[in-house]
Amino acid sequence: MSNSTATRPGMKPRPVSPHLQIYRLTPTMLMSGVHRISGAALYFGVILVAWWLVAASTSENAFATANGVMGSWLGLLVLFGFSWSLWVHMLGGLRHLIWDTGRGLEKHTATKHSMATLVGSIVLTVLTWIVILFAGA
Amino acid sequence: MADMQTPLRKVRGLGAAGHGTSEFWRNRVTSVALIPLSLFAIWLVVSGLGSSFAETRATLAHPVVAILLALFVIISLDHMRLGMGEIIADYVHREGAKLTLLMLNTFFTILVGGACIFALLKIAFGG
């Protein structure tokens, strides 16, 4: 395998960055990616917010259509993803604010915070939907 | 080549992008503001579930709700424009495509923001 290279003859081969597939997925890597992807999801999810607000300002029919689409199983699935994106991005953002103070950067702490972000976001999303289902019923 | 610039000169020039850490700071300020505003928005949506057209409009017309929602929308979109700009700068390296996407990013966020604010004001002013 040519995952090392010598820059000069006789020099000990220098390590090069391994290919992405060689890395073992760590919680910090995973949550870094999730933070960016959830941010991008929220970026496009805001179209739903705009649609709903414009519908509410247009007519009762437009409002009923928007609510009907968002209340369908596909709409609810998208909204579920939207709500999880919001919670996970908010908790990830809190981690960024903590990092800005110079804290939470140590390897084991960072791993623990990553896991907490994931678990916390799932718990908050499920709680949100429990409230939604009770309010809707 | 030896760098003849003094550290002071570099600080005054605000680095390669010309505007130093202003985007970093704007990202942080908007993120802090968005924590309470997002919690408010989530609460508003959940508490308003099942409301009729008239009830929803009455809630949205309340000045406190209208002001906080307008802030939520504007600050979210500013934060989103920064974030998407960063994603584009990270992954799109062809100059033409990059500039086009950065421009579309600006257009999109202003269009969505404009639509939301118009809708909120129309409802608030009883249109």
Interface residues (C-beta under 8 A of the other chain):
Chain A: R36 G39 A40 L42 Y43 V46 I47 V49 A50 L53 V54 A56 S57 E60 F63 A64 S83 L86 M90 G93 L94 H96 L97 D100 T128 V131 I132 A135 G136
Chain B: R28 S31 V32 L34 I35 S38 I42 V46 S47 L49 G50 F53 T56 R57 L60 V73 S76 L77 M80 G83 M84 I87 V112 A115 C116 F118 A119 L120 K122 I123 G127
